[in-house]
Amino acid sequence: MFTQGGDIRMVKTVKLVNLTSHELNVYNSEGKVILSIPPPKDTPIPRVSIKSEVVGTIDVDGVEVPIRRVVYGDVEYLPPPEEGTIYVVSTFVTLALRDKGIKREDLLSPDTNTDSVIRDKDGRVLGVKYLQTVW
């Protein structure tokens, strides 16, 4: 779908399928929506189970704050790769697969880092400037 060599460059036109629970809005650098894809209506959204356990505490000015370790479980409802298709899924899904050693170059997620995310005046996410990969 794309090549990686310092930069990610598209090598051909693809079908982009939004498999998140929210409308996917991609903005350009001028703040205009350039792509909008609604969430699926009849397709289950890929999910990952997350387990956590308390692994310790830290003392902050006499207050014990518990620390948990998060372990990603199985991913459900993820369709198999399809030629010419890129699926947009949650970052949790891509991280869970990466942690299991599964590389799916057909998966991207919305980049919600501060230099990419677009929010309204109340802080709600409206969209992103970039999609991201974890591979």
GROMACS elastic network, one bead per residue, 0.5 to 0.9 nm:
[ bonds ]
;  ai    aj funct       b0    kb
    1     9     6  0.88897   500
    1    10     6  0.66296   500
    1    11     6  0.64075   500
    1    12     6  0.68242   500
    1    13     6  0.83315   500
    1    14     6  0.73261   500
    1    83     6  0.87762   500
    1    84     6  0.70279   500
    1    85     6  0.80714   500
    1    86     6  0.76371   500
    1   105     6  0.74652   500
    1   106     6  0.69697   500
    2     8     6  0.62503   500
    2     9     6  0.55624   500
    2    11     6  0.55465   500
    2    12     6  0.77878   500
    2   105     6  0.83436   500
    3     7     6  0.77263   500
    3     8     6  0.55348   500
    3     9     6  0.57531   500
    3    10     6  0.69406   500
    3    11     6  0.71930   500
    4     7     6  0.57257   500
    4     9     6  0.72047   500
    5     8     6  0.68150   500
    5     9     6  0.87629   500
   10    13     6  0.74635   500
   10    14     6  0.88576   500
   12    84     6  0.84059   500
   13    84     6  0.76018   500
   14    83     6  0.88026   500
   14    84     6  0.50281   500
   14    85     6  0.55651   500
   14    86     6  0.67798   500
   15    84     6  0.60937   500
   15    86     6  0.61655   500
   15    87     6  0.84125   500
   16    37     6  0.84396   500
   16    84     6  0.87566   500
   16    85     6  0.59383   500
   16    87     6  0.59308   500
   16    88     6  0.71469   500
   17    37     6  0.76975   500
   17    39     6  0.85861   500
   17    40     6  0.83920   500
   17    85     6  0.71826   500
   17    86     6  0.62392   500
   17    88     6  0.60466   500
   17    89     6  0.88576   500
   18    21     6  0.83959   500
   18    22     6  0.84595   500
   18    23     6  0.77530   500
   18    24     6  0.66817   500
   18    37     6  0.62859   500
   18    38     6  0.68023   500
   18    39     6  0.56498   500
   18    40     6  0.67616   500
   18    86     6  0.87404   500
   18    87     6  0.60847   500
   18    89     6  0.68805   500
   19    22     6  0.85336   500
   19    39     6  0.61864   500
   19    40     6  0.63251   500
   19    43     6  0.80094   500
   19    44     6  0.79642   500
   19    45     6  0.54395   500
   19    46     6  0.67646   500
   19    78     6  0.87731   500
   19    87     6  0.64371   500
   19    88     6  0.55035   500
   19    89     6  0.51543   500
   19    90     6  0.79100   500
   20    23     6  0.75434   500
   20    24     6  0.77845   500
   20    38     6  0.88149   500
   20    39     6  0.59206   500
   20    40     6  0.77347   500
   20    45     6  0.61066   500
   20    46     6  0.75993   500
   20    88     6  0.67423   500
   20    89     6  0.53044   500
   20    90     6  0.61288   500
   20   109     6  0.87263   500
   21    24     6  0.89424   500
   21    38     6  0.86715   500
   21    39     6  0.55709   500
   21    40     6  0.76741   500
   21    45     6  0.67992   500
   21    89     6  0.89344   500
   21    90     6  0.87802   500
   22    37     6  0.89850   500
   22    38     6  0.69184   500
   22    39     6  0.55038   500
   22    40     6  0.89638   500
   23    36     6  0.69178   500
   23    37     6  0.57740   500
   23    39     6  0.52509   500
   23   126     6  0.86397   500
   23   127     6  0.82469   500
   24    35     6  0.77558   500
   24    36     6  0.54887   500
   24    37     6  0.50743   500
   24    38     6  0.61662   500
   24    39     6  0.72832   500
   24    88     6  0.86033   500
   24   110     6  0.79147   500
   24   126     6  0.84398   500
   24   127     6  0.64011   500
   24   128     6  0.81470   500
   25    33     6  0.63499   500
   25    34     6  0.76015   500
   25    35     6  0.57412   500
   25    37     6  0.66532   500
   25    38     6  0.85480   500
   25   126     6  0.68472   500
   25   128     6  0.64167   500
   25   129     6  0.84304   500
   26    32     6  0.83173   500
   26    33     6  0.56609   500
   26    34     6  0.57851   500
   26    35     6  0.51046   500
   26    36     6  0.64211   500
   26    37     6  0.88991   500
   26   110     6  0.87242   500
   26   126     6  0.89558   500
   26   127     6  0.56729   500
   26   128     6  0.51004   500
   26   129     6  0.53858   500
   26   130     6  0.69328   500
   26   131     6  0.82264   500
   27    30     6  0.77326   500
   27    31     6  0.56178   500
   27    32     6  0.52201   500
   27    34     6  0.54616   500
   27    35     6  0.71249   500
   27    36     6  0.89966   500
   27   116     6  0.88451   500
   27   118     6  0.79062   500
   27   127     6  0.67625   500
   27   128     6  0.58647   500
   27   130     6  0.79012   500
   28    31     6  0.54756   500
   28    32     6  0.55454   500
   28    33     6  0.64790   500
   28    34     6  0.62680   500
   28   128     6  0.86620   500
   28   129     6  0.59086   500
   28   130     6  0.87506   500
   29    32     6  0.75009   500
   29   129     6  0.71140   500
   31   118     6  0.81786   500
   31   129     6  0.84558   500
   33    36     6  0.70808   500
   33   127     6  0.83185   500
   33   129     6  0.89838   500
   36   127     6  0.89815   500
   37    40     6  0.89402   500
   38    41     6  0.85345   500
   39    43     6  0.89531   500
   39    45     6  0.86464   500
   40    43     6  0.55156   500
   40    44     6  0.76045   500
   40    45     6  0.76066   500
   41    44     6  0.82545   500
   43    77     6  0.85510   500
   44    47     6  0.87842   500
   44    76     6  0.88958   500
   44    77     6  0.59840   500
   44    78     6  0.83682   500
   45    76     6  0.82927   500
   45    77     6  0.62584   500
   45    78     6  0.75683   500
   45    89     6  0.80831   500
   46    75     6  0.67141   500
   46    76     6  0.54377   500
   46    79     6  0.81980   500
   46    89     6  0.69484   500
   46    90     6  0.79588   500
   46    93     6  0.72039   500
   47    74     6  0.82603   500
   47    75     6  0.55501   500
   47    76     6  0.52862   500
   47    77     6  0.67265   500
   47    78     6  0.78307   500
   47    89     6  0.87712   500
   47    90     6  0.80622   500
   47    92     6  0.80922   500
   47    93     6  0.64761   500
   48    72     6  0.68055   500
   48    73     6  0.60679   500
   48    74     6  0.56000   500
   48    76     6  0.62701   500
   48    92     6  0.68368   500
   48    93     6  0.57912   500
   48    96     6  0.70811   500
   49    71     6  0.86595   500
   49    72     6  0.61190   500
   49    74     6  0.58509   500
   49    75     6  0.68013   500
   49    76     6  0.83432   500
   49    96     6  0.89388   500
   50    70     6  0.67415   500
   50    71     6  0.58651   500
   50    73     6  0.55032   500
   50    74     6  0.83356   500
   50    92     6  0.89951   500
   50    96     6  0.89401   500
   51    69     6  0.83710   500
   51    70     6  0.58699   500
   51    71     6  0.52058   500
   51    72     6  0.63223   500
   51    73     6  0.68890   500
   52    68     6  0.60735   500
   52    69     6  0.54037   500
   52    71     6  0.59001   500
   52    72     6  0.85334   500
   53    67     6  0.83561   500
   53    68     6  0.52262   500
   53    69     6  0.55399   500
   53    70     6  0.69126   500
   53    71     6  0.84512   500
   54    57     6  0.80704   500
   54    66     6  0.66390   500
   54    67     6  0.56412   500
   54    69     6  0.64061   500
   55    66     6  0.78003   500
   55    67     6  0.58625   500
   55    68     6  0.55017   500
   55    69     6  0.63571   500
   56    65     6  0.85727   500
   56    66     6  0.59779   500
   56    67     6  0.53101   500
   56    68     6  0.72290   500
   57    64     6  0.60616   500
   57    65     6  0.52884   500
   57    67     6  0.52749   500
   57    68     6  0.86018   500
   58    63     6  0.80563   500
   58    64     6  0.56847   500
   58    65     6  0.52905   500
   58    66     6  0.65719   500
   58    67     6  0.73354   500
   59    62     6  0.57165   500
   59    63     6  0.54425   500
   59    65     6  0.62875   500
   59    66     6  0.89522   500
   60    63     6  0.50699   500
   60    64     6  0.64149   500
   60    65     6  0.71075   500
   61    64     6  0.84542   500
   71    96     6  0.83535   500
   72    75     6  0.85974   500
   72    92     6  0.80883   500
   72    93     6  0.87177   500
   72    95     6  0.80191   500
   72    96     6  0.52361   500
   72    97     6  0.85607   500
   72    99     6  0.77474   500
   72   100     6  0.87715   500
   73    96     6  0.69059   500
   74    96     6  0.75565   500
   74    97     6  0.83633   500
   75    78     6  0.68829   500
   75    93     6  0.65778   500
   75    96     6  0.73136   500
   75    97     6  0.75256   500
   76    79     6  0.89782   500
   78    89     6  0.88839   500
   78    93     6  0.89064   500
   79    82     6  0.83658   500
   79    87     6  0.87240   500
   81    84     6  0.89416   500
   81    85     6  0.74435   500
   81    86     6  0.82022   500
   81    87     6  0.86632   500
   81   104     6  0.78778   500
   81   105     6  0.89399   500
   81   106     6  0.65852   500
   81   107     6  0.88379   500
   82    85     6  0.55210   500
   82    86     6  0.79888   500
   82   106     6  0.81727   500
   83    86     6  0.86044   500
   83   106     6  0.88853   500
   84   106     6  0.86921   500
   85   106     6  0.67969   500
   86   105     6  0.81930   500
   86   107     6  0.57951   500
   86   108     6  0.71460   500
   87   106     6  0.61203   500
   87   108     6  0.62966   500
   87   109     6  0.82144   500
   88   106     6  0.85356   500
   88   107     6  0.58533   500
   88   109     6  0.50602   500
   88   110     6  0.72468   500
   88   131     6  0.82197   500
   89    92     6  0.82255   500
   89    93     6  0.65309   500
   89    94     6  0.73665   500
   89   107     6  0.67077   500
   89   108     6  0.62536   500
   89   109     6  0.51164   500
   89   110     6  0.77172   500
   90    93     6  0.54097   500
   90    94     6  0.68959   500
   90    95     6  0.89224   500
   90   108     6  0.81150   500
   90   109     6  0.54507   500
   90   110     6  0.71695   500
   91    94     6  0.52049   500
   91    95     6  0.61232   500
   91    96     6  0.85179   500
   91   108     6  0.79318   500
   91   109     6  0.53939   500
   91   110     6  0.72770   500
   91   111     6  0.83328   500
   91   132     6  0.85496   500
   91   133     6  0.86409   500
   91   134     6  0.84043   500
   92    95     6  0.51403   500
   92    96     6  0.60099   500
   92    97     6  0.86134   500
   92   109     6  0.89437   500
   93    96     6  0.52135   500
   93    97     6  0.63198   500
   93    98     6  0.86577   500
   93   109     6  0.87258   500
   94    97     6  0.52339   500
   94    98     6  0.61324   500
   94    99     6  0.86136   500
   94   103     6  0.86706   500
   94   104     6  0.81362   500
   94   107     6  0.71330   500
   94   108     6  0.75628   500
   94   109     6  0.75660   500
   94   133     6  0.78612   500
   94   134     6  0.67351   500
   94   135     6  0.87878   500
   95    98     6  0.50039   500
   95    99     6  0.60516   500
   95   100     6  0.86227   500
   95   134     6  0.69664   500
   96    99     6  0.51539   500
   96   100     6  0.64233   500
   96   101     6  0.88543   500
   96   102     6  0.86428   500
   97   100     6  0.51080   500
   97   101     6  0.63566   500
   97   102     6  0.50343   500
   97   103     6  0.69026   500
   97   104     6  0.79745   500
   98   102     6  0.53576   500
   98   103     6  0.62063   500
   98   104     6  0.84924   500
   98   134     6  0.74250   500
   98   135     6  0.74609   500
   99   102     6  0.74735   500
  100   103     6  0.88336   500
  103   106     6  0.89049   500
  103   107     6  0.89498   500
  103   135     6  0.69538   500
  104   107     6  0.57665   500
  104   108     6  0.89280   500
  104   135     6  0.81669   500
  105   108     6  0.77200   500
  105   133     6  0.79035   500
  105   135     6  0.73690   500
  107   132     6  0.89019   500
  107   133     6  0.72105   500
  108   111     6  0.89519   500
  108   131     6  0.61478   500
  108   132     6  0.54702   500
  108   133     6  0.51713   500
  108   134     6  0.80179   500
  109   112     6  0.89538   500
  109   130     6  0.88734   500
  109   131     6  0.55243   500
  109   132     6  0.53140   500
  109   133     6  0.66158   500
  109   134     6  0.87820   500
  110   116     6  0.89210   500
  110   117     6  0.85241   500
  110   127     6  0.80530   500
  110   128     6  0.64596   500
  110   129     6  0.85308   500
  110   130     6  0.66572   500
  110   132     6  0.60939   500
  110   133     6  0.89698   500
  111   114     6  0.87323   500
  111   115     6  0.88817   500
  111   116     6  0.61464   500
  111   117     6  0.67561   500
  111   128     6  0.62573   500
  111   129     6  0.74893   500
  111   130     6  0.55340   500
  111   131     6  0.50976   500
  111   132     6  0.53307   500
  111   133     6  0.86739   500
  112   115     6  0.79914   500
  112   116     6  0.59114   500
  112   118     6  0.82884   500
  112   125     6  0.84827   500
  112   127     6  0.83356   500
  112   128     6  0.65236   500
  112   129     6  0.87657   500
  112   130     6  0.83269   500
  112   131     6  0.86982   500
  113   116     6  0.54678   500
  113   117     6  0.59786   500
  113   128     6  0.87806   500
  114   117     6  0.56614   500
  114   118     6  0.83906   500
  115   118     6  0.86273   500
  115   128     6  0.89630   500
  115   129     6  0.81721   500
  116   127     6  0.84714   500
  116   128     6  0.52501   500
  116   130     6  0.59727   500
  116   131     6  0.87832   500
  117   125     6  0.69021   500
  117   126     6  0.77396   500
  117   127     6  0.60319   500
  117   129     6  0.64217   500
  117   130     6  0.81356   500
  118   123     6  0.88234   500
  118   124     6  0.84149   500
  118   125     6  0.59585   500
  118   126     6  0.55250   500
  118   127     6  0.52083   500
  118   128     6  0.55089   500
  118   129     6  0.74795   500
  119   122     6  0.75640   500
  119   123     6  0.52315   500
  119   124     6  0.52074   500
  119   126     6  0.52233   500
  119   127     6  0.71543   500
  119   128     6  0.87349   500
  120   123     6  0.53107   500
  120   124     6  0.54574   500
  120   125     6  0.66309   500
  120   126     6  0.65078   500
  121   124     6  0.75255   500
  123   126     6  0.89261   500
  125   128     6  0.81345   500
  128   131     6  0.73675   500
